[in-house]
């Protein structure tokens, strides 16, 4: 496994702690509701740690990787979507095993999108084009499947995200092309649903990803609407924030996935047209950002990201990022789709002070 000891400072200007805080406080996105718990500030000082992956069909290679999740042992699972399989790695990218193939039988996939892992290490995969959720153990053994194509309760049409609310174990699914959210208990019994197509509060334009704050509120981002909408667990609309643009705190469309850490920091992937990870508190206040687009590129990815040249040729740069996930140590894992790899960043000391 390649380890690079150089540090990347992602903010364009890092002259002092005061300068960083000034950037954080001067690029605020106003809140649109009251009674919001504010997360602790986190500075966007991250050091590049490692990367793994390349284009291909072999072990440890990818064809448009999409999501990443961790089991209780710290193993890493990646949905390798266009190879129609799940790959399992150690936390530092050593390949362990893989399973899946193209098809609609049990254990097969047609575009495996997102992954969620419950507190018993059961793995749920949103099998998008089969309009279902499949469940596996950590060895890849098929356990169950849920859903068929349709609009009835418990049915889906091309679902793109599955997430588990950690306090209750309830399972939420973005039923993306039905423009709604569905909620199930830990046995996958239907509880409720909300949403319809539209631009009003509580309506959706292709709901894409789900996250949960420490109170159990549900954050939904959409492919074709910037920022997030926030709901209570039963789907009552609470507030929203986000605008279109390329400035700090704004978003380019289509928008990608989100993650909320244990400190209620919201990480949003800004996607193909402005590739970066942006960090917010629950008010939608901009806190920092990580990553840039490729300085040199051809086609999908950065030029020679693993070559002998300087770090500017790829480490810490993204091409069409999809997902971001924070592990239990605060490390940031980014699915760098266009570069067919996973990149890992560690919070630096001054960032760690604010995250603990």
Buried (B, 14 or more C-beta within 10 A) or exposed (E): EEEBEEBBBBBEEBEEEEEBEEBBEEBBBEBBEEEBEEBEBBBBBBBBBBBBBBEEEEEBBBBBBBBBBBBEEEBBBBBBBBBBBBBBBEBBBEBBEBBBEEEEEEBBBBBBBBBBBBEEBBBBBBBBBBBBBBBBEBEBEBEEBBBEBEEEEBBBBBBBBBBBBEEEBBBBBBBBBBBBBBBBEBEBEBBEBBBEEEEEEBBBBBBBBBBBBBEEBBBBBBBEBBBBBBBEBEBEBBBBBBEEEEEBBBBBBBBBBBBBBEBBBBBBBBBBEBBBBBBBBBBBBBBBBBBBBBEEBEEBBBBEBBEEEEBBBBBBBBBBBBBBBBBEEBBBBBBBBBBBBBBBBBBBEEBBBBBE
